[in-house]
Amino acid sequence: MEPYWTKYSTYANERWIDRKLVDAFRDEFISMNPSYWVVACKMGRIYINDHQMVDPDYVVMAGDKIEHVIHQHEHPILSNSHIDIIENNDELLVIDKPPSIPVFPRGRHHRQSVMEIISTSYGIGNLRVLHGLSRIASGLCVFAKSIIAESKFRKYVEKNECHKEYICITDGVFPDGEIVCNQPIGTLIPSLGIHYISDTGKSVETRFRRLWTDGVVSAVRCVMGAGRTHQIRVHLQYLGFPIKGDRMYNSYVWGPNKGKNADYVKTHEKLCSDIEKEYKFSLWLERIDPGYEKRLEDLVNQEVSVEKDVSLEDRPNFDPICIYCHTMKLVVPDNYFMIYLHCIKFSAGDWIYSTTLPDWAKHPDEV
């Protein structure tokens, strides 16, 4: 997909209030060059409550509507990323989501997101997510088409009548028989959406059962209720059988045992710092224009012309402060696109939906 200009809009997050906007955004969007926000502000690319704002010292207030004009380069997605519709009735839309596509527009995935694709390709909008998946996971996603359907789902959850079944591939020989993990899960780094086992977290339960193993990896069935974000991945990390190739939870950044038994062998502050370095934006780039950062730093201390408030379509194809316009090559590892985690079944009350197994989940003798 060719780069394009877009405007992101949001309202003041609680953790931004009473802070300088540029400082809040530096902390929130750690992948961006720290100087970028000052320069973008001076150029007039930040709008507060529908007015162009060029003061880098602006302090965020509760209720502020904040918009940011940005030159968007979307990340690639897998070439066979077709969304299959499982059910489309008056209450629900159920799809089989391929890996590499996020449900919501976010970061460098906007037009290539489930919500945008469903809206533009099928003309279906105003959807409420009842069951979503992370960008790299695949399988069933369920959306309510009305407040009534959403309310019906909430009642199923309250009565513990919501269940989800996944298939995954883990490292190692997963134990035979049913394994139950009910460790509490909390949020470690909100801006990165990373979770961990925490005594102050929410208690949740996942039931695991091995389907097959080849002595190196195992296919595991995972069953959970309404659950928490990344619940299966975090529980498998805790058990010592992280999902194969999981770049977030199958890493030595969590300690010598990759976070098994929540033994991180470092302080909370050190763990957060190490993980943030692991996901630092520059690690994804190769051959950045060596003068890019210096030019941004110079612009922070120089007078900058405020851009005219022109339409997105009338802006140039090249952006002098866009890092992607100054990157010779982007290296994207395979595990950026997918994870061996597939939602195969969803049930809530009388709603029951299922989909087929991906080839990677089948026993080697069956493929």
C-alpha positions, 0 to 999 in steps of 0.5 A: 500500500502506498503511503498516504496522509491521515489525521488521527483523533482522540481525547485526552487520556487521563495520564496525559492531563496536566502534562505538556502534550509533547512530554505525554506523547514522548512517553506514550509513543516510545517508538517515535523520535523524541524530537518529532513531537516538538517539530510536528507541533511547531509545524502545525500538525497538532490540533486541539479542539479543532484548532491548529496548535503550535505551542510545544509547551501546551498543557493537556486539559481534561476533555481535550480533543487532540488530532495529529496529521501524519504521513502514514506508511502502513505495515505490510500484511500477509498476501493471503490475508482474506477475511472469511465471513462465518455468520452475518445476521441481524444480531452478529457478524462472525468472521475468521480473521487471518493473522497479520491484520489487527481488529482496530485501526492502530499504529501503522495498521489503519486501512488494513484493519478488520474494522476498515476492511469490513466497512469498505468491502462489505458496507458494515459499520457501527460494530461492537466487538464481543470477541476480538483477537490480537493482530498476529492471532487468527480465528474467530472474531465476533461483533454485535450489530446492536446495543441489544445484541451487546447487552445479550452478550454481557448477560451471558458473560455475567452468567459464565456462559461465554467460552472460547477455545483456541489451538496453539503450538508451544515450545517443548513437550507439553504435559499429558492430561488437563493442566489448569492455570489460574494465575492472576494477570495484570498490565505491565506496560500499558502503552505496549499492551504487555501483561504479566503475572501479578498478585494485584492482577485479575484472577482468570483460569485457562484449561490446557490439554495437549493434542499432540507432540513431535518431541520438540513442539506441542499442539495444545487446546486452550479453553477460557471464559471471557478472560483477559488480554493475552491470557493464554500467552501469559499463562503458557509463559508462566507454565514454561511452555511459551507459544512457539515464536512468540516475540512478546512472551517467548523471550529471554528479556523476561529472565533466564527462564523466559518468565516461567513461574513469574520468576523474572530475576529482576526488579519491576522497573528493570523488567519494564525498562528491558522490555521497552528496549526490546521493542524500541522502534529502531530495532525494526529499521535498517539503514535509516538516513544518518542525518534524520535525527540531527535534522529533527534536533536542529528543528527543535531549536530553530524557527519553523514555518507553520504549514497551511491548513490544507486538505490531506489530499493536497499534501506532498508525497514526501514528508521531511520529518517522517522517519519512514520516508528516510528509511532505506529498508524495513526488516520485518521478521516472520513472527511479526506477521503471525503467531501459532494461536488460533481461535477455533470455537466461540460460544455464548448462550445459544450462540455457537460458532466454530471454524477449521484448523489451520494447517500448522495445527494439524498433526504432521502425519495429517498434513 
